[in-house]
Amino acid sequence: MNEKITLQKYNNEEQSAKDLIRGFWLAHNDYVMPDEEAVEDLAAWTDKGHAFYFILKEETPVGFVHLGNRGAEIDWIEDLFVLPEYQGNGYGSQAITLVEAEVKKYSESVYLEVAARNLGAMKLYHRLGYNCLNTVTLRKDFQPENFEVIRDEEILGYPLEVKKYIK
């Protein structure tokens, strides 16, 4: 970790938040998001039951953490994003540590989901102690020709495939 980061809860810094949300979708789905969709995501991610934090390096937003609830307290890390040019500096790890400190005040656990194809995120989360298998999300592809199997896995004796979308 090079430099310390801080978290700042969203407080009407709409343009910075929209820019980061668009960056998130571009990096994760290669999707160029229109402004009005970024506004919709921001409204949902800052609504009741959610918290949106900027990851700040000094005063510069370099990413965000979106927390949500799924029936209880806000204890799900729904989204974590660090701009590509700032990745690899430990900012995501620091942001998770800061978020965990907040969630520990009112919850016994914090949850997150990660796509099985996102090995970088899996390595990060496991290194930070996320090792309790809680839920398994299964998907059925109706157009299997649009997906490539990148590896086979087995969970509880069931064979599963990890796939990526063919662009």
Salt bridges, closest charged atoms under 4 A:
GLU3 OE2 - LYS57 NZ 3.70
GLU14 OE2 - LYS18 NZ 3.49
ASP19 OD1 - ARG22 NH2 2.60
ASP35 OD1 - LYS18 NZ 3.15
ASP35 OD1 - ARG22 NH1 2.85
GLU78 OE1 - ARG70 NH2 2.77
ASP79 OD2 - HIS66 ND1 2.73
GLU102 OE2 - LYS105 NZ 3.03
GLU113 OE2 - ARG70 NH1 3.14
ASP141 OD1 - ARG139 NE 2.60
ASP141 OD2 - LYS163 NZ 3.00
GLU153 OE2 - ARG151 NE 2.59
GLU161 OE1 - LYS163 NZ 3.64
